[in-house]
């Protein structure tokens, strides 16, 4: 069932999303070669708690940390470890959320560790830009498939692959609500978008093949061909006009809201 939020509920979500969005904006100054993924997780948890909120991921479905920290071929659900040390040239994806008065935020970014290759930089850029391509169709009257089609078309035109086994989703009083929001699809298909829907739209992109597997820890998802990946996620409110991106504080949205003519 798709839960439509009223303005009071969206206002509570804004509080959670403000913390998550600002955290992700600051995190790029924190991540450096020599840190462990556990160091990243510890910083995330302290930031959320210091801002009076609760880490959404810790204990969710048994997950043992406050952030998913996934490196290189790991796409999502990387479990932080003091033994996993970030090194120059790595790509690290940090997926996190917080809870404010029962309402969730859920957002992610991909960060370069030190100096990275031009191709890895392009992978990060295309993944982020694909979100904003999809955002053009996150408007009342369009359908979920319109968002996914826009994301998929942009990513594949750049020579990359869209992960198919995992998708975006609704978000609100639960971190994962209906509807699923695939990063692929056909225009005009899927649930119709209406005012008050809140969606976590999250392109997950591989430099190589889109096929994945789950590691033995039952959490971490990696590409089967070992290719590098990127992830970019924001929480988006569907309105009767331009969509509102609740978790983005690191980009000027004025040029990306609104549909392509």
ROLO-302976 format. One record per residue (C-alpha): residue number from 0; residue in three letters; y, x, z. Coordinates in nm, 4 decimals, padded with zeros to 6 digits, always signed. Layout:
<recs>
REC,seq,type,py,px,pz
REC,NUM,ALA,Y,X,Z .
...
</recs>
This chain:
<recs>
REC,seq,type,py,px,pz
REC,0,UNK,+00.0000,+00.0000,+00.0000 .
REC,1,UNK,+00.3442,+00.1303,-00.0961 .
REC,2,UNK,+00.5857,+00.1135,+00.1986 .
REC,3,UNK,+00.9458,+00.0325,+00.1064 .
REC,4,UNK,+01.1994,+00.1800,+00.3493 .
REC,5,UNK,+01.5202,+00.0138,+00.4662 .
REC,6,UNK,+01.8413,+00.2067,+00.5236 .
REC,7,UNK,+01.7739,+00.2560,+00.8957 .
REC,8,UNK,+01.4368,+00.4120,+00.8204 .
REC,9,UNK,+01.5813,+00.6315,+00.5471 .
REC,10,UNK,+01.8505,+00.7492,+00.7886 .
REC,11,UNK,+01.5805,+00.8648,+01.0308 .
REC,12,UNK,+01.4026,+01.0444,+00.7481 .
REC,13,UNK,+01.7289,+01.2145,+00.6562 .
REC,14,UNK,+01.7317,+01.3805,+01.0006 .
REC,15,UNK,+01.3835,+01.5223,+00.9535 .
REC,16,UNK,+01.4572,+01.6261,+00.5962 .
REC,17,UNK,+01.7809,+01.7987,+00.6922 .
REC,18,UNK,+01.5899,+02.0341,+00.9207 .
REC,19,UNK,+01.3181,+02.1015,+00.6626 .
REC,20,UNK,+01.5650,+02.1566,+00.3787 .
REC,21,UNK,+01.7904,+02.3916,+00.5703 .
REC,22,UNK,+01.4893,+02.5814,+00.7020 .
REC,23,UNK,+01.3630,+02.6418,+00.3493 .
REC,24,UNK,+01.7092,+02.7519,+00.2399 .
REC,25,UNK,+01.7262,+03.0125,+00.5182 .
REC,26,UNK,+01.3686,+03.1306,+00.4819 .
REC,27,UNK,+01.4416,+03.3405,+00.1730 .
REC,28,UNK,+01.6434,+03.5768,+00.3963 .
REC,29,UNK,+01.3496,+03.6093,+00.6367 .
REC,30,UNK,+01.0516,+03.6829,+00.4120 .
REC,31,UNK,+01.0085,+04.0565,+00.3543 .
REC,32,UNK,+00.7329,+04.3081,+00.2777 .
REC,33,UNK,+00.5411,+04.4035,+00.5923 .
REC,34,UNK,+00.5549,+04.0596,+00.7536 .
REC,35,UNK,+00.2334,+03.8748,+00.8209 .
REC,36,UNK,+00.1901,+03.5165,+00.7120 .
REC,37,UNK,+00.1589,+03.4380,+01.0836 .
REC,38,UNK,+00.5091,+03.5836,+01.1331 .
REC,39,UNK,+00.6370,+03.3354,+00.8733 .
REC,40,UNK,+00.4610,+03.0480,+01.0489 .
REC,41,UNK,+00.5996,+03.1512,+01.3869 .
REC,42,UNK,+00.9554,+03.1569,+01.2475 .
REC,43,UNK,+00.9079,+02.8114,+01.0937 .
REC,44,UNK,+00.7761,+02.6612,+01.4164 .
REC,45,UNK,+01.0545,+02.8103,+01.6272 .
REC,46,UNK,+01.3191,+02.6821,+01.3843 .
REC,47,UNK,+01.1830,+02.3266,+01.3904 .
REC,48,UNK,+01.1448,+02.3173,+01.7694 .
REC,49,UNK,+01.4889,+02.4735,+01.8245 .
REC,50,UNK,+01.6349,+02.1861,+01.6190 .
REC,51,UNK,+01.4759,+01.9271,+01.8443 .
REC,52,UNK,+01.1944,+01.8184,+01.6156 .
REC,53,UNK,+00.8174,+01.8496,+01.5996 .
REC,54,UNK,+00.6266,+02.0516,+01.3373 .
REC,55,UNK,+00.4567,+01.7940,+01.1152 .
REC,56,UNK,+00.1713,+02.0111,+00.9956 .
REC,57,UNK,+00.0431,+02.1504,+01.3268 .
REC,58,UNK,-00.2764,+01.9659,+01.4098 .
REC,59,UNK,-00.2462,+01.7368,+01.1053 .
REC,60,UNK,-00.6047,+01.6769,+00.9984 .
REC,61,UNK,-00.6936,+01.9746,+01.2174 .
REC,62,UNK,-00.4609,+02.2215,+01.0408 .
REC,63,UNK,-00.3989,+02.5077,+01.2869 .
REC,64,UNK,-00.0390,+02.6051,+01.2027 .
REC,65,UNK,+00.3127,+02.4699,+01.1517 .
REC,66,UNK,+00.3374,+02.5828,+00.7890 .
REC,67,UNK,+00.1022,+02.6356,+00.4994 .
REC,68,UNK,+00.1668,+02.9917,+00.3815 .
REC,69,UNK,-00.0097,+03.0608,+00.0520 .
REC,70,UNK,+00.0034,+03.3929,-00.1336 .
REC,71,UNK,-00.0355,+03.4668,-00.5063 .
REC,72,UNK,-00.3452,+03.2812,-00.6387 .
REC,73,UNK,-00.3425,+03.0584,-00.3307 .
REC,74,UNK,-00.1685,+02.7364,-00.4298 .
REC,75,UNK,-00.1558,+02.5277,-00.1129 .
REC,76,UNK,-00.2914,+02.5055,+00.2418 .
REC,77,UNK,-00.2933,+02.8776,+00.3128 .
REC,78,UNK,-00.3710,+02.9314,+00.6813 .
REC,79,UNK,-00.1286,+03.1809,+00.8392 .
REC,80,UNK,-00.2896,+03.4963,+00.9766 .
REC,81,UNK,-00.1655,+03.8053,+01.1573 .
REC,82,UNK,-00.4011,+04.0028,+00.9340 .
REC,83,UNK,-00.2527,+03.8843,+00.6019 .
REC,84,UNK,+00.0420,+04.1141,+00.5359 .
REC,85,UNK,+00.2967,+04.0387,+00.2649 .
REC,86,UNK,+00.3585,+04.3227,+00.0233 .
REC,87,UNK,+00.6107,+04.4030,-00.2469 .
REC,88,UNK,+00.5552,+04.1866,-00.5527 .
REC,89,UNK,+00.3759,+03.8996,-00.3804 .
REC,90,UNK,+00.4581,+03.5342,-00.4394 .
REC,91,UNK,+00.4498,+03.3335,-00.1172 .
REC,92,UNK,+00.4551,+02.9552,-00.1040 .
REC,93,UNK,+00.5704,+02.7932,+00.2187 .
REC,94,UNK,+00.4980,+02.4225,+00.2635 .
REC,95,UNK,+00.6237,+02.2594,+00.5816 .
REC,96,UNK,+00.7587,+01.9468,+00.7453 .
REC,97,UNK,+00.9025,+01.8085,+01.0645 .
REC,98,UNK,+00.8944,+01.4790,+01.2518 .
REC,99,UNK,+01.2011,+01.2960,+01.3827 .
REC,100,UNK,+01.1486,+00.9727,+01.5782 .
REC,101,UNK,+00.8191,+00.9104,+01.4010 .
REC,102,UNK,+00.9369,+00.9878,+01.0469 .
REC,103,UNK,+00.8172,+01.2837,+00.8411 .
REC,104,UNK,+00.9701,+01.5372,+00.6077 .
REC,105,UNK,+00.7554,+01.7402,+00.3684 .
REC,106,UNK,+00.8897,+02.0126,+00.1393 .
REC,107,UNK,+00.7961,+02.3484,-00.0129 .
REC,108,UNK,+00.9372,+02.6523,-00.1920 .
REC,109,UNK,+00.8018,+02.9670,-00.3560 .
REC,110,UNK,+00.9565,+03.2984,-00.2501 .
REC,111,UNK,+00.9415,+03.6435,-00.4058 .
REC,112,UNK,+00.8455,+03.9233,-00.1685 .
REC,113,UNK,+01.0718,+04.2106,-00.2584 .
REC,114,UNK,+01.0861,+04.2901,-00.6301 .
REC,115,UNK,+00.8584,+04.0831,-00.8553 .
REC,116,UNK,+00.7771,+04.0919,-01.2261 .
REC,117,UNK,+00.9807,+03.9021,-01.4840 .
REC,118,UNK,+00.6837,+03.6771,-01.5567 .
REC,119,UNK,+00.6412,+03.5873,-01.1904 .
REC,120,UNK,+01.0128,+03.5134,-01.1676 .
REC,121,UNK,+00.9780,+03.2868,-01.4717 .
REC,122,UNK,+00.6858,+03.1062,-01.3065 .
REC,123,UNK,+00.8982,+03.0302,-00.9986 .
REC,124,UNK,+01.1930,+02.9197,-01.2132 .
REC,125,UNK,+00.9914,+02.6919,-01.4418 .
REC,126,UNK,+00.8181,+02.5297,-01.1434 .
REC,127,UNK,+01.1512,+02.4524,-00.9770 .
REC,128,UNK,+01.3085,+02.3303,-01.2998 .
REC,129,UNK,+01.0124,+02.1028,-01.3693 .
REC,130,UNK,+01.0888,+01.9147,-01.0494 .
REC,131,UNK,+01.4386,+01.8405,-01.1746 .
REC,132,UNK,+01.2993,+01.7303,-01.5106 .
REC,133,UNK,+01.0857,+01.4784,-01.3247 .
REC,134,UNK,+01.3809,+01.3794,-01.1078 .
REC,135,UNK,+01.5596,+01.2429,-01.4148 .
REC,136,UNK,+01.3025,+00.9629,-01.4169 .
REC,137,UNK,+01.2913,+00.9007,-01.0401 .
REC,138,UNK,+01.4962,+00.5870,-01.0884 .
REC,139,UNK,+01.4427,+00.2176,-01.0334 .
REC,140,UNK,+01.2618,+00.0607,-01.3275 .
REC,141,UNK,+01.0744,+00.3712,-01.4390 .
REC,142,UNK,+00.7138,+00.4379,-01.3451 .
REC,143,UNK,+00.5243,+00.7151,-01.1671 .
REC,144,UNK,+00.3799,+00.8260,-01.5011 .
REC,145,UNK,+00.7299,+00.8899,-01.6357 .
REC,146,UNK,+00.7908,+01.1463,-01.3613 .
REC,147,UNK,+00.4560,+01.3160,-01.4127 .
REC,148,UNK,+00.4916,+01.3252,-01.7903 .
REC,149,UNK,+00.8321,+01.4923,-01.7680 .
REC,150,UNK,+00.7009,+01.7554,-01.5266 .
REC,151,UNK,+00.3863,+01.8248,-01.7285 .
REC,152,UNK,+00.5704,+01.8483,-02.0595 .
REC,153,UNK,+00.8179,+02.1021,-01.9234 .
REC,154,UNK,+00.5535,+02.3188,-01.7592 .
REC,155,UNK,+00.3165,+02.3240,-02.0541 .
REC,156,UNK,+00.5975,+02.3961,-02.2998 .
REC,157,UNK,+00.6615,+02.7111,-02.0947 .
REC,158,UNK,+00.2971,+02.8168,-02.1299 .
REC,159,UNK,+00.1869,+02.7370,-01.7757 .
REC,160,UNK,-00.0670,+02.4870,-01.6355 .
REC,161,UNK,-00.0248,+02.1852,-01.4074 .
REC,162,UNK,-00.2627,+02.1628,-01.1128 .
REC,163,UNK,-00.4490,+01.8323,-01.1421 .
REC,164,UNK,-00.6631,+01.8155,-00.8281 .
REC,165,UNK,-00.3639,+01.7723,-00.5949 .
REC,166,UNK,-00.0564,+01.5539,-00.6301 .
REC,167,UNK,+00.2668,+01.4449,-00.4694 .
REC,168,UNK,+00.2750,+01.1278,-00.2624 .
REC,169,UNK,+00.4801,+00.8772,-00.0730 .
REC,170,UNK,+00.6178,+00.9866,+00.2636 .
REC,171,UNK,+00.7575,+00.8061,+00.5671 .
REC,172,UNK,+00.5926,+00.7219,+00.8993 .
REC,173,UNK,+00.2897,+00.9048,+00.7608 .
REC,174,UNK,+00.3082,+01.2374,+00.5814 .
REC,175,UNK,+00.0877,+01.1106,+00.3007 .
REC,176,UNK,+00.1501,+00.7537,+00.1884 .
REC,177,UNK,+00.0956,+00.5627,-00.1337 .
REC,178,UNK,+00.1576,+00.6065,-00.4178 .
REC,179,UNK,+00.0043,+00.9314,-00.5418 .
REC,180,UNK,+00.2583,+01.1167,-00.7601 .
REC,181,UNK,+00.0692,+01.3328,-01.0124 .
REC,182,UNK,+00.2492,+01.6151,-01.1930 .
REC,183,UNK,+00.1037,+01.4880,-01.5193 .
REC,184,UNK,+00.0754,+01.1481,-01.6813 .
REC,185,UNK,+00.1720,+00.9066,-01.9543 .
REC,186,UNK,+00.5149,+00.7460,-01.9896 .
REC,187,UNK,+00.5194,+00.3830,-01.8860 .
REC,188,UNK,+00.2052,+00.4104,-01.6714 .
REC,189,UNK,+00.1533,+00.3833,-01.2962 .
REC,190,UNK,+00.3402,+00.1929,-01.0233 .
REC,191,UNK,+00.6944,+00.0861,-01.1021 .
REC,192,UNK,+00.9685,+00.2601,-00.9048 .
REC,193,UNK,+01.1789,+00.0354,-00.6832 .
REC,194,UNK,+01.4675,+00.0900,-00.4448 .
REC,195,UNK,+01.3525,+00.2084,-00.1028 .
REC,196,UNK,+01.0517,+00.4108,-00.2145 .
REC,197,UNK,+01.0469,+00.7662,-00.0779 .
REC,198,UNK,+00.8392,+01.0160,-00.2737 .
REC,199,UNK,+00.7362,+01.3751,-00.2117 .
REC,200,UNK,+00.7478,+01.5139,-00.5655 .
REC,201,UNK,+00.5821,+01.8555,-00.5779 .
REC,202,UNK,+00.4983,+02.0451,-00.8958 .
REC,203,UNK,+00.2113,+02.2901,-00.8394 .
REC,204,UNK,+00.1814,+02.5323,-01.1291 .
REC,205,UNK,-00.0601,+02.8057,-01.2365 .
REC,206,UNK,+00.0181,+03.0944,-01.4690 .
REC,207,UNK,-00.3368,+03.0645,-01.6053 .
REC,208,UNK,-00.5955,+02.7862,-01.5951 .
REC,209,UNK,-00.5377,+02.4775,-01.3808 .
REC,210,UNK,-00.8920,+02.4740,-01.2364 .
REC,211,UNK,-00.9097,+02.5308,-00.8602 .
REC,212,UNK,-01.1517,+02.5701,-00.5718 .
REC,213,UNK,-01.1293,+02.5450,-00.1936 .
REC,214,UNK,-01.2118,+02.8560,+00.0086 .
REC,215,UNK,-01.4685,+02.8672,+00.2858 .
REC,216,UNK,-01.2094,+02.7838,+00.5509 .
REC,217,UNK,-01.2065,+02.4293,+00.4021 .
REC,218,UNK,-00.8293,+02.4426,+00.3563 .
REC,219,UNK,-00.6948,+02.7070,+00.1222 .
REC,220,UNK,-00.6862,+02.6109,-00.2465 .
REC,221,UNK,-00.6924,+02.8912,-00.5054 .
REC,222,UNK,-00.7078,+02.9166,-00.8837 .
REC,223,UNK,-01.0588,+02.9880,-01.0089 .
REC,224,UNK,-00.9288,+03.2490,-01.2557 .
REC,225,UNK,-00.7201,+03.4272,-00.9922 .
REC,226,UNK,-00.3925,+03.3526,-01.1698 .
REC,227,UNK,-00.0713,+03.3335,-00.9700 .
REC,228,UNK,+00.0841,+03.0053,-00.8718 .
REC,229,UNK,+00.4106,+02.8448,-00.7639 .
REC,230,UNK,+00.4963,+02.5294,-00.5688 .
REC,231,UNK,+00.8218,+02.3364,-00.5307 .
REC,232,UNK,+00.8566,+02.0120,-00.3322 .
REC,233,UNK,+01.1285,+01.7756,-00.2173 .
REC,234,UNK,+01.1460,+01.4290,-00.0626 .
REC,235,UNK,+01.3248,+01.1847,-00.2931 .
REC,236,UNK,+01.4659,+00.8369,-00.2261 .
REC,237,UNK,+01.4594,+00.5852,-00.5109 .
REC,238,UNK,+01.7853,+00.3880,-00.5165 .
REC,239,UNK,+01.9503,+00.1391,-00.7532 .
REC,240,UNK,+02.1335,+00.4378,-00.9039 .
REC,241,UNK,+02.0811,+00.8124,-00.8909 .
REC,242,UNK,+01.7904,+00.9367,-00.6768 .
REC,243,UNK,+01.8726,+01.1049,-00.3463 .
REC,244,UNK,+01.7007,+01.4382,-00.2760 .
REC,245,UNK,+01.6725,+01.4624,+00.1017 .
REC,246,UNK,+01.5369,+01.8167,+00.1368 .
REC,247,UNK,+01.7375,+02.0176,-00.1167 .
REC,248,UNK,+02.0301,+02.2214,+00.0180 .
REC,249,UNK,+02.0000,+02.5206,-00.2152 .
REC,250,UNK,+02.0990,+02.3734,-00.5498 .
REC,251,UNK,+02.3877,+02.1740,-00.6986 .
REC,252,UNK,+02.2349,+01.8361,-00.7771 .
REC,253,UNK,+02.5365,+01.7013,-00.9648 .
REC,254,UNK,+02.4082,+01.8285,-01.3003 .
REC,255,UNK,+02.0491,+01.7143,-01.2619 .
REC,256,UNK,+02.0698,+01.3558,-01.1399 .
REC,257,UNK,+02.0543,+01.0904,-01.4045 .
REC,258,UNK,+01.8284,+01.0350,-01.7011 .
REC,259,UNK,+01.8278,+01.2346,-02.0217 .
REC,260,UNK,+02.0073,+01.0467,-02.2987 .
</recs>
